[in-house]
Amino acid sequence: MRLIVLAFACLLASDQDPQKRVPTSRPALPPIQEPFRSKVERKDLLQEFSKPTPLEGFYRLRAVVKGGAELATTRGYVYFGRSHMALNTRTVTHPRVAPFVQASVRSYRVEGDQLITTSLLGHDYPGKLRIEQSGLVEQRRFQRAGTLLRIYQADRAYMEFERVE
């Protein structure tokens, strides 16, 4: 029985040998040349991809420190995109005093440890509504440590944010 199975396997193997195939009447296909590729201008792809800035992300306000002391109740957020930022904060110092509210949209750039912003639209309310001058340029020092970001307003005054996203 083993001899029959072995003979059948040899017969099958010999039929699959490409050298022993029966020639067909069709001519062989010509070799395929490497296709010539020309550059295609893609005007629909106008995006330029630049590296992210070191501040890019969404942050929650953790503390506002002035004169070395943390202010009472603070809430706020800041968002840094590639070249624009949005800031919204509310600070309550005393229940009988109106809260300090600030909201602004600015363009920004980073130079070393300096954050240079240009006001596009903004206002604050320290008891009376003040409108930010459009085009106002401000320079602030900042520090990053892990997920924390401090933006200094003066020597002992800063806002501390924690990255959320």
N, C-alpha and C positions, 0 to 999 in steps of 0.2 A: 504494500500500500504506500509506504514511504517513497518507494521508487516511482510510483505513478505521480504522486504529488510533486516530487522534485522535477520530473520530466515536464509536467504541465507548467511549472514556474519558469523553467528555462525557455520554454516555447513562448510564453508571454513576454519575457524579457527580451527575446530576440526580435519580436515584432515592434518593440518600442525603440529600437536603435535607429537614430536619425540617418545613419549612413546606409542602412538597408531599405529605406523607404522607396516606394515606387515613384519615379518622376511623373509629374503632371504635365499636361499639355500647355498650361499657362506660363507665360514668361515671368521672370522674377521682377519684382518692383525695383525701380531705380533707387539709389541711396538718397536719403533725405538730407538736404543741405541745411546748415544752421540758418534759421530765419534772421533776416536783417531787421534790426530794431532801431527805430529812430526815437529821439527824445520827444516826449509828448508834453507840451506846456499845459499845466493844469491851472487855469485862471480861477477855477471854482474853489481852489484851496488857498485862501488868502491868510489863513492863520499862521502866525509865527509862534513857535513854541519856545518860550524862554524859561530859564530855571526859576523855581519858586523863590520868593523872598523869605528871609529867615523869620518873618512875623506872620506869614500867611496862616489864617485859621480864625476860629470863632472862640472868644474868651469871655469869661464871666468875671465881673468885678468882685474882688475879695475884700479889699480895704482901700480907704482913702486916708492918707497920713499927712497931716499938716503940723508943722512945728514940732515934729517928733511924736505927736499924739494921734492915735487913730480916731477918726470921727465916728460918731454913734452909728446910725443905721444907714448903710449904703447899699444900693442895688444898681446894677448896670451891666452893659455888655459892649464889647467892641468887636467888630469884624474887620479883618485885614484880607483883602483880595490881592491880586497881583500888583495893582497900582492905586487902588482906592480903599478907603476905610470908612466905616460908619460907627459913630460912638453915641450911646444913649446911657445917661446916668441920672440917678436921683439920690440925693443925700439929705437925710433928716437929722438936724442937730438938736432940735428941741420941739416938743409937741405943739407949742404955741407959735413957733416960727415957721414961715412958709419954707418948704423944702427947696434945696438948690437943684434945679433940673437943667441938664445940658443935653443937646442933641445936635450932631453935626455930621456932615459928609465932606470928606476931604480926599484929595489926591495926596500920595506920599511917595517918598523914596528913602532908602536907607543908605547912609554913608558911615561906615564903621559902626560906632555905637550911638550914632545920631539919627533921630527920626525927624525928617523934614517934611512938614505938611503944608498944603495950600488949601485954604477954605473954599469950598464950592457952595455950601449952604449950611447955615447953622444958627443956633440961638441958644441962649441960656436964660435962666430965670432966678436971679438971686433976690427975689422980692419985687423986681421990676423986669419986664421983658427986655432983653438986649439982643439985637440982631448982629451976627458976625459979619464983618466986612468981607465980601466975596473977593478972593484973591489974596487974602491975608496969609503971609508965610510965617510959620512958627517952627522953631527948632527945639527939640527935646532930647535929652539923653535917655537911653533905655538899657535895661539889663534883662537877659534871659537866663533862667536856671531851670532846666527840665521843662515842666509844663507851666512854670510861673513867668510872668512878664511884668516888669516894673517900668513905668513911664514917669520920669521925674519932671516936676514942674519947677522946683527950686531945689536948694541944697537939701532941705529936710522935708520936702513935700513931694509926695508921689502917689500914683494910683497903682495898685497891685491887682493883676488879673491872673486867672487860671484858665489854661486852655481847655475848652470843652470839646471841640471838634477840630 
